[in-house]
Amino acid sequence: MRTKISEKFAQLFGCEGEFFAAPGRINLIGEHTDYNGGFVFPGAVDCGIMAEIKLNGSDKVCAYSIDMDEYAEFGLNEEDAPSQGWAKYIFGVCRETIKRGGKISGFNTVFAGDVPLGAGMSSSAALESTFAYALSYLFGLDTDRFELARIGQATEHNYIGVKCGIMDQFASCFGKKGNLMRLDCRSMEFEYFPFDPEQHGYKLVLLNSCVKHELVGSPYNDRRASCERVAAALGQEFLRGATMEQLDAIKDSISDEDYRRARYVIGEEKRVLDVCEALEKGDYETVGERMYETHWGMSKDYEVSCVELDFLATVAKECGVTGCRIMGGGFGGCTINLVKTELYDNFITTAKQKFAAEYGHEPKVISVVISDGARKLD
Ligand code: GLA
């Protein structure tokens, strides 16, 4: 990837820049909890976005996306928004940096990625974090990593239209090799958890259904709006901390749909804490049970699954996989599977065969390597 980028950069701009990268993420458990002030449990992965960047002394950004094979040029003022979807992310990061007082000017860039797009592995957070980190470095802004994550999140809110939580950008900025991170999205306190399932005889693997997950548009924001309505009905800022008893007490004053969505979120908060506790004891069976509970909660109550992902979760169960669930925002993308090493080969073969027989193509197998967050490359 690096060679491709530098060849293109030299061809377009006739010089050399500096290299930056930021990863996508997995999330072991804690889905749709971030914007509810709850806990998430992500880790950065070994694939992401890489960009070569050099300041160009103008007030224009000249950007080329290798994966889209497209070039875009845009200014740094609010009215200069580019039309290309991918360029909006870079523009948004520039604007959000400027809004926070960062003095920046034009630059040339070529970038590429190896996070599967639409797989629910946060390719967009990887893109945002790469540029947020790079701008801070190149312009000597010394932005702290939480602020880098907020720049990415605000880009989604203000320039893409997805009212996401902070999990993806947090994971992309704070990732640490071999560690998951439990983040409390209300206090923003977090803790690294060394995570080495292989040592305990398990593998963590993603199966990409290749159903394109797309959060832009209403379904994601709708879920968030439901949660906010219920929190307001409970007189709370967030759903975090609400109990099932409190929810049942207001059942008649909210819609059935909002009730089910809130029920999922309240259950999920407890599941994250259970999983952390179980992990500390090496109790992977409990981890797995909670993962299945999350899957069916996301499917039946939160309604962010699809038939393909439900199919993969059912096959996983039949194959004796310890834990399996939809990962990320939902509406397509991957399942994340915790599987005993000795069952791994059979699971992968069976899942491929059965899925292909039903849907005409195999799911893509993605092995997970937990890696570092946003950084400058040597
Ligand atoms: C997307 C969002 C995150 C989070 C997840 C669901 O990835 O970007 O903020 O809400 O969905 O857990």
Boltz pocket constraint, residues with backbone or C-beta under 6 A from the ligand:
constraints:
  - pocket:
      binder: B
      contacts: [[A, 30], [A, 31], [A, 32], [A, 33], [A, 34], [A, 35], [A, 120], [A, 122], [A, 164], [A, 165], [A, 166], [A, 167], [A, 168], [A, 328], [A, 329], [A, 330]]
      max_distance: 6.0
